[in-house]
């Protein structure tokens, strides 16, 4: 296999410090709220829905293909994912079970297919509306609504629902599901997901940490930053009223609101592209390494 690139101790320690400083404004307020039994209705979703813990997000990893030099690198040897080589301390590909290649191959296909598919920007963020359609049981029961239930139902019935992301669609109410133009399933994610979808781009964070510690932490943080901004827009475009906590509505029930939402969709699509490319590269390197290790 190709020798890993050696990172001098001063260089990688600086990168680690920069990463910790970058994620601290996301992690520390969440931990403070948790200690008080409080919850932020927008941001804490990223630590609750996604399984990567705050401490894991804060922990820096160089990623596959890099070796850490110097005595400070010894601490990484406490992890089963690291070993010492002639280049230094680096992630240990043999820590991955060979059957993980099945997931990595699937993920690479998903990421590559989404990358190649034309983006669609016409969904208007109606997924949150479809989740409260004709039901008194809303997901965020502590938040007030911007519109009355009959008005919300009218928006859902009058605007085309074209959600392509299963993990949004699965929370639709039973009455809303038949209104969706497509019927996505988890098994057919590759057939439906597309790069204009806010949730597909938010999930790049999930794919980044599922490949950790083989994913460079800078890439994980890029994906988290994107998910953070998408989450804000996701909730601002919802029927919930978050104006009292500093989130002005994007009124997608109006033409101007839908235009604003689409412009934000387009900007997220552009930001997601290099993150998706980086994850495709990590998948490719991992599969090549697994093949060379286990298929000698």
C-alpha positions as CSV (number, residue, x, y, z in Angstrom):
1,X,0.0,0.0,0.0
2,X,1.1,3.6,-0.6
3,X,3.0,4.9,2.4
4,X,1.1,7.4,4.6
5,X,2.0,11.1,4.6
6,X,3.8,11.9,7.8
7,X,2.5,14.9,9.8
8,X,5.0,16.6,12.0
9,X,3.9,17.0,15.6
10,X,3.7,20.8,15.6
11,X,1.6,20.6,12.4
12,X,-0.9,18.1,13.5
13,X,-1.2,19.5,17.0
14,X,-2.1,22.9,15.4
15,X,-4.7,21.2,13.2
16,X,-6.1,19.5,16.3
17,X,-6.3,22.7,18.2
18,X,-8.0,24.5,15.3
19,X,-10.6,21.7,15.0
20,X,-11.4,21.8,18.8
21,X,-11.7,25.6,18.6
22,X,-14.0,25.3,15.6
23,X,-16.4,22.8,17.1
24,X,-16.5,24.3,20.6
25,X,-19.2,26.9,19.8
26,X,-21.5,24.0,18.8
27,X,-20.6,21.5,21.4
28,X,-20.2,23.6,24.6
29,X,-23.6,25.3,24.6
30,X,-25.3,21.9,24.0
31,X,-23.4,20.4,26.9
32,X,-24.3,23.3,29.1
33,X,-28.0,23.0,28.2
34,X,-27.9,19.2,28.9
35,X,-26.4,19.7,32.3
36,X,-29.4,22.0,33.2
37,X,-32.0,19.7,31.6
38,X,-32.7,22.2,28.9
39,X,-33.1,21.8,25.2
40,X,-32.8,24.0,22.1
41,X,-35.6,23.3,19.6
42,X,-33.4,23.9,16.6
43,X,-29.7,23.0,17.4
44,X,-30.0,20.0,19.8
45,X,-31.6,18.0,17.0
46,X,-28.1,17.5,15.6
47,X,-26.9,15.8,18.8
48,X,-30.1,13.8,19.3
49,X,-31.1,12.6,15.9
50,X,-27.6,11.8,14.9
51,X,-25.6,9.3,16.9
52,X,-22.2,11.0,17.1
53,X,-21.7,12.3,20.6
54,X,-20.3,15.8,21.4
55,X,-17.1,14.3,22.6
56,X,-16.7,12.3,19.4
57,X,-17.2,15.4,17.3
58,X,-14.6,17.3,19.4
59,X,-12.0,14.5,19.0
60,X,-9.6,15.2,16.1
61,X,-8.5,12.5,13.7
62,X,-6.1,13.0,10.7
63,X,-8.0,10.4,8.6
64,X,-6.7,7.6,6.5
65,X,-3.4,8.1,4.7
66,X,-1.8,10.3,7.4
67,X,0.7,9.3,10.1
68,X,1.2,11.3,13.3
69,X,4.8,11.8,14.5
70,X,6.1,12.8,17.9
71,X,5.5,11.7,21.5
72,X,2.1,13.3,21.7
73,X,0.8,10.8,19.1
74,X,1.1,8.0,21.7
75,X,-2.3,8.8,23.1
76,X,-4.0,7.6,19.9
77,X,-2.6,4.1,20.5
78,X,-5.2,3.7,23.2
79,X,-7.8,3.4,20.4
80,X,-8.1,0.0,18.6
81,X,-8.3,2.0,15.4
82,X,-4.7,3.2,15.6
83,X,-1.3,1.5,15.3
84,X,2.4,2.5,15.1
85,X,4.1,2.0,11.7
86,X,7.4,3.1,10.3
87,X,5.8,6.4,9.3
88,X,4.3,7.1,12.8
89,X,0.9,6.6,14.5
90,X,-1.9,6.1,12.0
91,X,-5.4,4.6,11.6
92,X,-5.3,0.8,11.3
93,X,-7.3,-0.6,8.4
94,X,-7.3,-4.1,9.9
95,X,-9.6,-2.6,12.6
96,X,-12.3,-2.6,10.0
97,X,-14.0,-6.0,9.5
98,X,-14.0,-7.1,5.9
99,X,-17.8,-7.1,5.8
100,X,-17.7,-3.4,6.3
101,X,-16.8,-3.2,2.7
102,X,-20.4,-3.9,1.9
103,X,-21.6,-0.7,3.6
104,X,-18.7,1.3,2.2
105,X,-19.4,0.1,-1.3
106,X,-23.1,1.0,-0.9
107,X,-22.3,4.4,0.5
108,X,-19.9,5.2,-2.3
109,X,-22.6,4.3,-4.8
110,X,-25.2,6.5,-3.0
111,X,-22.8,9.4,-2.9
112,X,-21.7,9.1,-6.5
113,X,-25.2,8.6,-7.8
114,X,-26.5,11.7,-5.9
115,X,-23.5,13.7,-7.2
116,X,-24.3,12.7,-10.8
117,X,-28.1,13.4,-10.5
118,X,-29.5,16.8,-11.5
119,X,-30.6,18.8,-8.4
120,X,-34.3,19.4,-7.9
121,X,-35.2,22.7,-6.1
122,X,-39.0,22.6,-6.2
123,X,-40.0,20.8,-3.0
124,X,-40.5,24.1,-1.1
125,X,-39.7,22.4,2.2
126,X,-43.1,21.0,2.6
127,X,-41.9,17.9,4.6
128,X,-42.4,19.6,8.0
129,X,-45.9,20.6,6.9
130,X,-46.7,17.1,5.8
131,X,-45.7,15.9,9.3
132,X,-48.5,17.9,11.0
133,X,-51.1,17.5,8.3
134,X,-54.5,16.6,9.7
135,X,-53.3,15.5,13.1
136,X,-53.3,17.0,16.6
137,X,-50.1,15.1,17.5
138,X,-47.3,17.4,16.3
139,X,-43.6,16.5,16.7
140,X,-42.6,19.8,18.4
141,X,-45.5,20.2,20.7
142,X,-43.8,22.9,22.8
143,X,-43.6,25.3,19.8
144,X,-46.5,27.4,18.6
145,X,-47.7,27.2,15.1
146,X,-47.6,30.2,12.6
147,X,-50.9,29.2,11.1
148,X,-54.0,27.5,12.3
149,X,-54.4,23.8,11.6
150,X,-57.0,24.3,8.7
151,X,-54.6,26.8,7.1
152,X,-51.7,24.3,7.3
153,X,-53.9,21.6,5.8
154,X,-54.8,24.0,2.9
155,X,-51.1,24.7,2.2
156,X,-50.4,20.9,2.0
157,X,-53.3,20.3,-0.2
158,X,-52.7,23.2,-2.6
159,X,-48.9,22.8,-3.1
160,X,-47.3,19.8,-4.7
161,X,-45.4,17.6,-2.3
162,X,-42.3,16.1,-3.9
163,X,-40.2,14.8,-1.1
164,X,-37.4,12.4,-2.2
165,X,-35.8,11.7,1.2
166,X,-37.1,8.6,3.1
167,X,-36.1,9.8,6.6
168,X,-38.3,12.9,6.1
169,X,-41.1,11.0,4.3
170,X,-41.4,8.4,7.0
171,X,-42.6,11.0,9.4
172,X,-45.4,12.2,7.2
173,X,-48.9,11.7,8.6
174,X,-50.9,8.8,7.1
175,X,-53.1,11.3,5.3
176,X,-50.1,13.2,3.8
177,X,-48.2,10.2,2.4
178,X,-50.4,9.6,-0.6
179,X,-50.1,13.3,-1.5
180,X,-46.4,12.9,-2.1
181,X,-45.4,12.6,-5.8
182,X,-43.0,9.7,-5.0
183,X,-43.0,7.0,-2.4
184,X,-39.4,6.7,-1.2
185,X,-38.2,3.7,0.8
186,X,-34.9,3.2,2.7
187,X,-34.0,0.3,0.4
188,X,-34.4,2.5,-2.7
189,X,-32.6,5.6,-1.4
190,X,-30.1,5.4,-4.3
191,X,-33.1,5.7,-6.7
192,X,-34.6,8.8,-5.1
193,X,-32.0,11.0,-3.3
194,X,-30.8,14.1,-5.1
195,X,-28.3,16.9,-4.4
196,X,-30.9,19.7,-4.1
197,X,-32.5,18.0,-1.0
198,X,-31.8,19.7,2.3
199,X,-31.9,16.4,4.2
200,X,-29.6,14.5,1.8
201,X,-27.1,17.3,2.2
202,X,-27.6,17.4,6.0
203,X,-27.0,13.6,6.1
204,X,-23.5,14.1,4.7
205,X,-22.6,14.7,8.4
206,X,-24.0,11.2,9.2
207,X,-21.9,9.5,6.4
208,X,-18.8,11.5,7.5
209,X,-18.9,10.3,11.1
210,X,-19.9,6.7,10.1
211,X,-16.6,6.5,8.3
212,X,-14.7,7.9,11.3
213,X,-11.9,7.8,12.3
214,X,-10.9,7.2,8.7
215,X,-12.6,10.5,7.8
216,X,-10.4,13.6,8.4
217,X,-12.1,15.6,11.2
218,X,-11.9,18.7,9.2
219,X,-14.3,17.1,6.7
220,X,-16.6,15.9,9.5
221,X,-16.7,19.5,10.8
222,X,-17.4,20.9,7.4
223,X,-20.4,18.5,7.1
224,X,-21.6,19.4,10.6
225,X,-21.4,23.1,9.8
226,X,-23.5,22.5,6.7
227,X,-26.0,20.4,8.7
228,X,-26.2,23.2,11.3
229,X,-27.1,25.9,8.8
230,X,-29.5,23.5,7.0
231,X,-31.3,22.8,10.3
232,X,-31.9,26.5,10.8
233,X,-33.5,26.8,7.4
234,X,-35.4,23.6,7.8
235,X,-37.2,24.9,10.9
236,X,-37.6,28.5,9.6
237,X,-39.5,27.1,6.6
238,X,-41.7,24.9,8.8
239,X,-45.2,25.8,10.1
240,X,-43.7,26.4,13.6
241,X,-43.2,29.9,15.0
242,X,-39.6,30.3,16.2
243,X,-39.6,34.1,15.9
244,X,-39.4,34.6,19.7
245,X,-36.1,32.7,19.8
246,X,-34.5,34.6,16.9
247,X,-35.5,32.6,13.8
248,X,-37.6,34.6,11.4
249,X,-40.0,32.5,9.3
250,X,-39.4,31.6,5.6
251,X,-43.1,31.7,4.6
252,X,-43.1,29.0,2.0
253,X,-46.9,29.3,1.8
254,X,-46.1,32.5,-0.3
255,X,-44.4,32.8,-3.6
256,X,-41.7,35.1,-2.1
257,X,-41.1,32.5,0.7
258,X,-40.7,29.7,-1.8
259,X,-38.2,31.8,-3.8
260,X,-36.2,32.5,-0.7
261,X,-36.2,28.8,0.2
262,X,-35.0,27.8,-3.2
263,X,-32.1,30.3,-3.2
264,X,-31.0,28.8,0.1
265,X,-31.4,25.2,-1.3
266,X,-29.1,26.2,-4.2
267,X,-26.4,27.6,-1.8
268,X,-26.5,24.4,0.3
269,X,-26.2,22.3,-2.8
270,X,-23.0,24.2,-3.8
271,X,-21.6,23.8,-0.3
272,X,-22.4,20.1,-0.2
273,X,-20.6,19.2,-3.4
274,X,-17.0,19.3,-2.1
275,X,-18.0,17.5,1.1
276,X,-19.7,14.7,-1.0
277,X,-16.5,14.5,-3.2
278,X,-14.4,14.2,-0.1
279,X,-16.5,11.3,1.3
280,X,-16.4,9.6,-2.1
281,X,-12.6,9.7,-2.0
282,X,-12.5,8.3,1.6
283,X,-14.8,5.5,0.5
284,X,-12.6,4.7,-2.5
285,X,-9.4,4.7,-0.5
286,X,-11.0,2.5,2.2
287,X,-12.2,-0.1,-0.3
288,X,-8.8,-0.2,-2.0
289,X,-7.1,-0.7,1.4
290,X,-9.6,-3.4,2.4
291,X,-9.1,-5.2,-0.9
292,X,-5.3,-5.2,-0.6
293,X,-5.4,-6.4,3.1
294,X,-8.0,-9.1,2.8
295,X,-7.8,-10.2,-0.8
296,X,-4.1,-11.0,-1.1
